[in-house]
Amino acid sequence: HDFINTTITLFLSENREDHEDKRVVQEIMARRFTPTVITTTSWEGFHFVGHEIRITEAMDCYGAVVWPSALVLCYFLETNAKQYNIVDKHVIEIGAGTGLVSIVASLLGARVTATDLPELLGNLQYNISRNTKMKCKHPPQVKVLSWGVALDKTFPRSSHNFDYILAADVVYAHPFLEELLITFDHLCKETTIILWVMKFRLEKENKFVDRFKELFDLEEISRFPSLNIKLYKAMKKNRRSA
Ligand SMILES: C[S@@+](CC[C@H](N)C(=O)[O-])C[C@H]1O[C@@H](n2cnc3c(N)ncnc32)[C@H](O)[C@@H]1O
């Protein structure tokens, strides 16, 4: 009997989780819309924080499209604005790509620094300016941050104190995983909260999570099995003021 009961309970809870996953993912994806009129420049629209956000994409590189992880993080920030109150907080986004997450964080009232590789910065700056001008408490900044490169010079430890580090879909088959880890570590102070959305694709990426756990306390906040995405909260390990 016990065995049957446990099996049924497990089946029901898995079913419930599956159902809930599909429902939330549908809700998240419904925030995206495409223009009804064909225009010369291609853009995609998103609804967050009561605003219509227009994102121009470029088709030639990774960071040039909005990835599902970014939508998951935007939705999380909007729907958990009480628990994770980022108003007036110092927030940095790494691998910002088209800038959607940084835009949403700015619209929510944070002091945002959006960063990515130099070649992404033009489009990133364009999207951020267009969607935040006259709409934000603190105008966001856009800066180059190549993972692991000249961090002491571009972001000296003594001059920054980020409350939050945001990262959406920064782990995939690229050769800079160790540099990415170094960057998280460099930017993270004792009280910094990392909100990191991870899309699982390959075995190598699970190894990154293991490496990450050596430096940070990692907590899974939510999971979206149908997208192979998990949302993590992390803080530096062995903090004095935990
Ligand atoms: C898969 S995209 C995700 C973009 C955006 N966060 C999103 O979710 O839509 C990965 C991002 O990481 C950036 N990136 C890749 N390697 C990098 C590096 N070595 N230093 C800094 N950024 C890097 C890419 O330019 C790109 O914007």
The ligand as an ORCA input file, in Angstrom:
! r2SCAN-3c Opt
* xyz 0 1
  C      23.346     33.398    -25.522
  S      23.690     35.115    -25.445
  C      22.582     35.699    -24.196
  C      22.257     37.138    -24.360
  C      21.226     37.694    -23.375
  N      21.703     37.599    -22.016
  C      19.919     36.951    -23.521
  O      19.626     36.073    -22.705
  O      19.180     37.246    -24.477
  C      25.280     35.171    -24.608
  C      25.832     36.564    -24.402
  O      27.118     36.488    -23.769
  C      28.015     37.352    -24.437
  N      29.382     36.843    -24.328
  C      29.888     35.699    -24.862
  N      31.192     35.565    -24.586
  C      31.532     36.654    -23.862
  C      32.753     37.088    -23.274
  N      33.874     36.379    -23.404
  N      32.745     38.239    -22.575
  C      31.597     38.957    -22.434
  N      30.414     38.599    -22.970
  C      30.385     37.470    -23.677
  C      27.544     37.355    -25.858
  O      28.029     38.483    -26.584
  C      26.050     37.340    -25.685
  O      25.518     38.618    -25.575
*
